Amino acid sequence: MSWNDFRARRAVLEEILARAHVDPAAALRFDEVPGALALFGSADNILLSLQHRWSNHLAARLDQAVEDGTPLNATWRRLAGEQPALRALLDTAAAQSLPLRGAQRNEQRMIEAHNTGRLSGSQRPIDATAPTMSAV
């Protein structure tokens, strides 16, 4: 991928997120975003790119939470509050994208791995049924 392609793909993702701030469901109409499907090849590829963005941010936050002893649920919710359009778009899209649901299961495994690595004493595992966590 060239730098031009990288920048074009990034611009498409930013446009989709801007639309998601207004209406996450409407933002899923990727055919209305110029170049989106041509650059990514499919709606699933766009969603996986957005999930990758979320997962990268979450992984960094979880690493820090483990270091600081911060509850992982609180870390996840804080990130969701900081990136509400991205979280809402991913939550809305999960109903229609099998590949996205798979990526979200991987996210849950990543959270569980962070949690398993820090269990000791009074620390409890993350509540996988918490309503703010994407149950996929």
N, C-alpha and C positions, 0 to 999 in steps of 0.2 A: 504494500500500500504506500502510495506516495504521500508526501506532506500535504499536497493539495487535497487528496482524498481524505486524509485524516482530518484536516480542517473542515472540509465539507460535511463529513459525517458528524463531527462535533457540533457544527452549526445546526444540523438537522435535529440532533438530540436536544440542543438548547431550545429550539423552536417548539419541539414536542413538549418539553417541560414547561415552557411559557404558556402553552395552551392548556396544560394540565392544571396550572394554577387557577384557571378559570373554570374548567370542566374536565375532570379526569376521563370520563367516558368519551367525551367528544375528542379528546386528544388522541384517542386510539384510532381515529380515522386517518391513518398514515398516508392514504392516497391523496389527502388534501394538503400534505406538507410537500412542497416542491423538492423533488430529488430523493425523498426518503426511501421509497421502495427500490429505486434504481441503485442507490448507493449501498443499501443493506441487503437487497435481494428478497427479503420477505418481512412480514410483520413480526414473526417469531425472532428473527435476527435483531430487529430493533429492540424488542422486549428483552432479549438476552443481553444486549449491550447496556440497556438501562439497569438490568439486574446486576450486571457485572460492576457497574458504577456504584450501586448501593452496597454490594458485597465488599468491595474494596474499602469503602468508607467504614462499613461496619467492622471489618476485620481489624482495621487500625484502632478503632474505638474499643473493641473488645480486648485487644492486646493491652491497651492502656488501662482498661478497667481491671484486668487481672493484676496488673502491676500495682494499681492504686487500691485494690480491694473494693472497688465500686460494684454494686449489684449489676449483673448483666441485663436484667429486665429494664432497669433504669437507664442503662446505657443505650439499649435499643430504642426505648421510648424517647430519649433525648434526641437521638439522631432522627427519628421519625418526625419529631417536632421541628427540627431544623431544616428538614427536607420534605415538607408535607406534600408537595406536588408529586415528587418522585414516588413517595410511599403510596399515595392514593392511586397513582397510575398503575403501579405494580399490583396493588391489591385488586383493583378493578379488572386488570388484564388477566389475572391468574385464572379466572373462570373460563376463559376461552383459549388459553395457550398451554398445551401439555408440556412443551419444552420449558416454559417459564415455571410451571409447577415443579418440574424436576429440579430446576436451579434453586427454587425456594426450599425444596427438601434438603439440598446440599447446604444452603444457608443455615437451616436448623441444625444439621450435623456439625457445622462449624461452631455454632453457638454451644452446642452440647460438648464439643471437644474443648472449648475454652473453659466451660464450666467444670468438666471432669478434671482438668488440669489444676484446678484451684480448690477442689473440695478439701476441707479440713475443719475440724472443730465445729463451730456453729454455722458455717457457711452452708447454704442449702442449694440444691440444684435449681436451675432456671425452671420456671413454671411454663412448660410447653403449651399449656392450655390457656395462658393469659390472653385476653381478648385483643390486646394490642399486637400480639405476635401473629404473624401470618400462619395460620394452621392450614397446611396443604396436604 
